[in-house]
Amino acid sequence: MDQTVAASGAPGSFTDPGAPGPGPAAAPGPPAKLTVPGAVRWLRRVAGIVPFGVYVTLGLLLPMIAVAVGAFQSNSGGFTLSNVHAATHGVYLHGFEQTIILSAVTSIVPGILGLLIAYAIFTANRGTILRQVAVTASGVFANFGGVPLAFLFIATLGSSGLATQWLTDLGFNPYDHGFSLYTLAGVVVVYMYFQIPLMVLVILPALEGLRPAWREAAQNLGARTWDYWRFVGGPVLLPSFLGCVLLLFGSGLSAYATAEALTTGTIPITAIQIGSFLNGNVIAGQENIGKALGLGMVVIIAVAMVLYVALQRRSAKWLRS
């Protein structure tokens, strides 16, 4: 009987095709059939990302493809490089230079000032009202911009603004010493209003990620405060700081309404130049130069965001450890 069972390929025997060992491998089974419960489970898993995918497709991918195609398209519909050539020369190249200078200044200076303010908030007691007010105010100021912000500064630091009149009564008129709110320097001052609070919001989580045990260990080894920040806290915080500065750079690069309302287009900033194309203020035959300018902005912001993601991954590795 045992021989009969073995010969018939009983489960677990050497003749069983599915038994482990040096014997022949079992043939692959038929593919799993799609069932209604399985399809429902799959739909539940992907349902959360469908709205985000639709948003990214309609709000980012399709417009970016349209801009990229239009940048290399002539008025007759053919391929041309004249739009890109015009966008990288003359007044448009000067616009890119002014935009990059504006974005760099309004990212580095607010980055340093915002780091100092965030560190002061970080060292304060978590339950204090001052800390809660500072964090809440940063969130409000970081999202305040556009025409209301331009009007606020015109009424305060304009040629006949309230603060300007006060300074004039004290014997110092800033407009007599080269300052003007309607120049690039004035736009930099206005951008500080929302860039510094934005830096506070984005760098504060990185400061809170610094482990107290790291500082205690450094102090136990005889390190001073400067030594801790030079060899421990600084290197760990540096990738996050640089990533936040790049984020501010992208914010300053893409800002449009505040500068447009403040200067009425007198400063050659790329965002304002693109806005003039959208408003129809173009020369015949140059309709697609605005799309070439938009493509240049996409390239600049893409490079900044790639560097930002790389720095954030490096800082996240330290903060998770």
C-alpha positions as CSV (number, residue, x, y, z in Angstrom):
1,M,0.0,0.0,0.0
2,D,2.9,2.4,0.9
3,Q,4.5,1.7,-2.5
4,T,1.2,2.4,-4.3
5,V,0.8,5.7,-2.5
6,A,4.4,6.7,-3.2
7,A,4.1,5.7,-6.9
8,S,0.9,7.7,-7.2
9,G,2.7,10.9,-6.1
10,A,1.4,11.4,-2.6
11,P,1.9,14.8,-1.1
12,G,5.3,15.2,0.4
13,S,6.8,12.2,-1.5
14,F,9.7,12.5,-3.9
15,T,7.3,11.9,-6.8
16,D,5.1,14.8,-5.7
17,P,5.7,17.6,-8.2
18,G,5.2,20.2,-5.5
19,A,7.5,18.7,-2.9
20,P,10.7,20.6,-2.0
21,G,14.0,19.0,-2.9
22,P,16.0,18.1,-6.0
23,G,13.0,16.8,-7.9
24,P,11.4,18.6,-10.7
25,A,9.8,22.1,-9.9
26,A,6.2,22.5,-9.9
27,A,4.6,24.1,-13.0
28,P,3.4,27.7,-12.5
29,G,-0.2,27.9,-11.7
30,P,-2.8,29.9,-13.7
31,P,-2.8,33.7,-13.2
32,A,-5.0,35.1,-10.5
33,K,-8.4,36.0,-11.8
34,L,-9.7,39.6,-11.4
35,T,-12.5,39.5,-9.0
36,V,-15.0,42.2,-8.0
37,P,-13.7,42.4,-4.3
38,G,-10.1,42.6,-5.6
39,A,-11.0,45.4,-8.0
40,V,-12.8,47.3,-5.2
41,R,-9.7,47.0,-2.9
42,W,-7.5,48.3,-5.7
43,L,-9.8,51.2,-6.3
44,R,-9.7,52.1,-2.7
45,R,-5.9,52.1,-2.7
46,V,-5.6,54.4,-5.7
47,A,-8.6,56.6,-4.9
48,G,-6.5,58.8,-2.6
49,I,-4.0,59.8,-5.3
50,V,-6.5,60.3,-8.1
51,P,-7.5,63.9,-7.2
52,F,-3.8,64.8,-6.7
53,G,-3.0,63.2,-10.1
54,V,-5.7,65.1,-11.8
55,Y,-4.6,68.3,-10.2
56,V,-0.9,67.8,-11.2
57,T,-1.9,66.8,-14.7
58,L,-4.3,69.8,-15.3
59,G,-2.4,72.4,-13.3
60,L,1.2,71.5,-14.0
61,L,1.9,68.9,-16.7
62,L,-0.4,70.0,-19.4
63,P,0.4,73.8,-19.1
64,M,4.1,72.9,-19.0
65,I,3.8,70.8,-22.2
66,A,1.9,73.6,-23.9
67,V,4.5,76.2,-22.9
68,A,7.4,73.9,-24.1
69,V,5.7,73.3,-27.4
70,G,4.8,76.9,-28.0
71,A,8.3,78.0,-27.2
72,F,9.6,76.2,-30.3
73,Q,6.6,77.0,-32.5
74,S,6.5,79.7,-35.1
75,N,3.4,81.6,-36.0
76,S,2.8,79.3,-38.9
77,G,3.0,76.2,-36.7
78,G,6.4,75.1,-37.7
79,F,9.5,74.5,-35.6
80,T,11.7,77.5,-34.8
81,L,14.4,78.5,-32.4
82,S,13.8,82.3,-32.9
83,N,11.6,82.5,-29.8
84,V,14.2,81.0,-27.5
85,H,16.9,83.2,-29.1
86,A,14.9,86.3,-28.5
87,A,14.1,85.3,-24.9
88,T,17.8,84.9,-24.1
89,H,18.9,88.2,-25.6
90,G,18.3,91.9,-25.2
91,V,15.8,93.2,-22.7
92,Y,14.5,89.7,-22.0
93,L,18.0,88.5,-20.9
94,H,18.2,91.6,-18.7
95,G,14.9,90.6,-17.2
96,F,16.3,87.2,-16.3
97,E,19.3,88.8,-14.7
98,Q,17.2,91.2,-12.7
99,T,14.9,88.4,-11.6
100,I,17.7,86.1,-10.5
101,I,19.3,89.0,-8.6
102,L,16.0,89.8,-6.9
103,S,15.4,86.2,-6.0
104,A,18.9,85.6,-4.7
105,V,18.9,88.7,-2.5
106,T,15.4,88.0,-1.2
107,S,16.3,84.4,-0.4
108,I,19.8,84.8,1.3
109,V,19.1,87.8,3.5
110,P,15.6,86.6,4.7
111,G,17.2,83.1,5.1
112,I,19.7,84.4,7.6
113,L,17.2,86.7,9.4
114,G,14.5,84.0,9.4
115,L,17.0,81.5,10.8
116,L,17.8,83.8,13.7
117,I,14.2,84.5,14.5
118,A,13.3,80.8,14.2
119,Y,16.2,79.9,16.6
120,A,14.8,82.5,19.1
121,I,11.4,80.9,18.9
122,F,13.0,77.4,19.2
123,T,14.8,78.3,22.4
124,A,11.7,79.8,24.0
125,N,9.4,77.7,26.1
126,R,6.9,75.8,24.1
127,G,3.9,76.8,26.2
128,T,4.6,80.6,26.1
129,I,2.1,82.9,24.5
130,L,4.9,84.7,22.7
131,R,6.0,81.6,20.9
132,Q,2.5,80.8,19.8
133,V,1.9,84.4,18.6
134,A,5.2,84.4,16.7
135,V,4.4,81.2,14.9
136,T,0.9,82.2,14.1
137,A,2.0,85.7,12.9
138,S,4.6,84.0,10.6
139,G,1.9,81.9,9.0
140,V,-0.2,85.0,8.4
141,F,2.6,87.2,7.1
142,A,4.0,84.5,4.8
143,N,0.7,84.3,2.9
144,F,0.1,88.1,2.7
145,G,1.1,89.5,-0.7
146,G,-0.2,90.9,-4.0
147,V,-2.0,94.2,-4.4
148,P,-2.8,94.6,-0.6
149,L,0.9,94.3,0.3
150,A,1.9,96.8,-2.4
151,F,-0.7,99.2,-1.1
152,L,0.5,98.7,2.4
153,F,4.0,99.7,1.5
154,I,3.0,102.6,-0.7
155,A,1.0,104.0,2.1
156,T,3.9,103.5,4.5
157,L,7.1,104.0,2.6
158,G,5.9,105.7,-0.6
159,S,7.1,109.1,-1.6
160,S,4.2,110.6,0.5
161,G,3.8,107.7,2.9
162,L,3.3,107.9,6.6
163,A,6.8,106.6,7.6
164,T,8.4,108.7,4.9
165,Q,6.7,111.8,6.3
166,W,7.9,111.0,9.8
167,L,11.5,110.6,8.7
168,T,11.2,113.8,6.7
169,D,10.1,115.6,9.8
170,L,13.1,114.2,11.6
171,G,15.4,115.6,8.9
172,F,16.0,112.5,6.9
173,N,14.1,111.9,3.7
174,P,15.1,108.5,2.2
175,Y,14.1,109.6,-1.3
176,D,16.7,112.4,-1.1
177,H,19.4,109.7,-0.4
178,G,18.7,107.4,-3.4
179,F,16.0,105.2,-2.0
180,S,12.8,104.6,-3.9
181,L,10.1,102.1,-3.2
182,Y,9.5,101.8,-7.0
183,T,12.9,100.4,-7.9
184,L,14.5,97.0,-7.6
185,A,15.8,97.9,-4.1
186,G,12.2,98.9,-3.1
187,V,10.9,95.6,-4.3
188,V,13.5,93.8,-2.3
189,V,12.3,95.6,0.9
190,V,8.7,94.6,0.1
191,Y,9.6,90.9,-0.5
192,M,11.3,90.8,2.9
193,Y,7.8,91.2,4.4
194,F,6.7,87.7,3.4
195,Q,10.0,85.9,2.8
196,I,11.3,86.2,6.4
197,P,8.1,84.7,7.9
198,L,8.2,82.0,5.3
199,M,11.8,81.1,6.3
200,V,10.7,80.9,9.9
201,L,8.0,78.4,9.1
202,V,10.1,76.1,6.9
203,I,13.3,76.1,9.1
204,L,11.6,75.7,12.4
205,P,10.9,71.9,12.0
206,A,14.6,71.4,11.1
207,L,15.6,73.2,14.3
208,E,13.1,71.1,16.3
209,G,14.7,68.0,14.8
210,L,18.0,68.7,16.5
211,R,18.3,66.1,19.3
212,P,18.9,67.6,22.8
213,A,21.1,64.5,23.4
214,W,23.5,65.6,20.8
215,R,24.2,68.9,22.6
216,E,24.4,67.1,26.0
217,A,26.9,64.6,24.6
218,A,29.0,67.5,23.2
219,Q,29.0,69.3,26.5
220,N,29.9,66.2,28.3
221,L,33.0,65.9,26.0
222,G,33.9,69.5,26.8
223,A,32.6,71.2,23.7
224,R,31.6,74.8,24.0
225,T,28.5,76.3,22.3
226,W,30.6,77.4,19.3
227,D,32.2,73.9,19.0
228,Y,28.7,72.3,19.1
229,W,27.4,74.4,16.3
230,R,30.6,74.1,14.3
231,F,31.0,70.3,14.4
232,V,27.5,69.0,15.2
233,G,24.5,71.3,14.9
234,G,25.8,73.3,12.0
235,P,26.6,70.4,9.6
236,V,23.3,68.7,10.4
237,L,21.3,71.9,9.9
238,L,23.2,73.1,6.8
239,P,21.4,71.0,4.2
240,S,18.0,72.1,5.6
241,F,19.1,75.7,5.7
242,L,20.3,75.6,2.1
243,G,17.1,73.8,1.0
244,C,15.0,76.5,2.7
245,V,17.0,79.2,0.9
246,L,16.3,77.5,-2.4
247,L,12.6,77.4,-1.5
248,L,12.7,81.1,-0.9
249,F,14.5,81.5,-4.2
250,G,11.7,79.8,-6.0
251,S,9.1,81.9,-4.1
252,G,10.9,85.2,-5.1
253,L,11.3,84.0,-8.6
254,S,7.6,83.3,-9.2
255,A,6.2,86.3,-7.3
256,Y,4.3,88.6,-9.7
257,A,1.3,90.5,-8.4
258,T,3.3,92.5,-5.7
259,A,6.0,93.7,-8.1
260,E,3.5,94.5,-10.8
261,A,1.2,96.5,-8.5
262,L,4.2,98.3,-6.9
263,T,6.1,99.2,-10.1
264,T,3.4,99.0,-12.8
265,G,5.9,97.1,-15.0
266,T,8.7,99.7,-14.9
267,I,11.2,97.1,-13.6
268,P,12.2,94.4,-16.2
269,I,11.3,91.3,-14.2
270,T,10.6,88.1,-16.2
271,A,7.3,87.5,-14.5
272,I,6.1,91.0,-15.4
273,Q,7.3,90.5,-19.0
274,I,5.3,87.3,-19.2
275,G,2.3,89.1,-17.8
276,S,2.5,91.7,-20.6
277,F,2.4,88.9,-23.2
278,L,-0.6,87.4,-21.5
279,N,-2.3,90.9,-21.6
280,G,-1.8,91.1,-25.3
281,N,1.0,93.8,-25.3
282,V,3.1,92.0,-27.9
283,I,4.6,92.9,-31.3
284,A,3.3,91.1,-34.3
285,G,5.1,87.9,-34.9
286,Q,6.4,87.6,-31.3
287,E,3.4,86.0,-29.7
288,N,5.3,82.9,-28.6
289,I,8.2,84.7,-27.0
290,G,6.2,84.8,-23.8
291,K,6.1,81.0,-23.8
292,A,9.8,80.9,-24.3
293,L,10.2,83.1,-21.3
294,G,7.9,80.8,-19.4
295,L,10.1,77.8,-20.4
296,G,13.2,79.6,-19.1
297,M,11.4,80.1,-15.7
298,V,10.4,76.5,-15.7
299,V,14.1,75.4,-16.2
300,I,15.4,77.7,-13.5
301,I,12.8,76.6,-11.0
302,A,13.3,72.9,-11.9
303,V,17.0,73.2,-11.2
304,A,16.3,74.9,-7.9
305,M,13.7,72.2,-6.9
306,V,16.0,69.3,-7.8
307,L,18.7,70.8,-5.5
308,Y,16.1,71.4,-2.8
309,V,14.9,67.8,-2.9
310,A,18.5,66.5,-2.8
311,L,19.3,68.7,0.2
312,Q,16.1,67.7,2.0
313,R,16.8,64.0,1.6
314,R,20.3,64.5,3.1
315,S,18.9,66.4,6.0
316,A,16.1,63.9,6.6
317,K,18.7,61.1,6.9
318,W,20.3,62.9,9.8
319,L,17.0,63.9,11.5
320,R,15.7,60.3,11.3
321,S,18.8,58.8,12.9
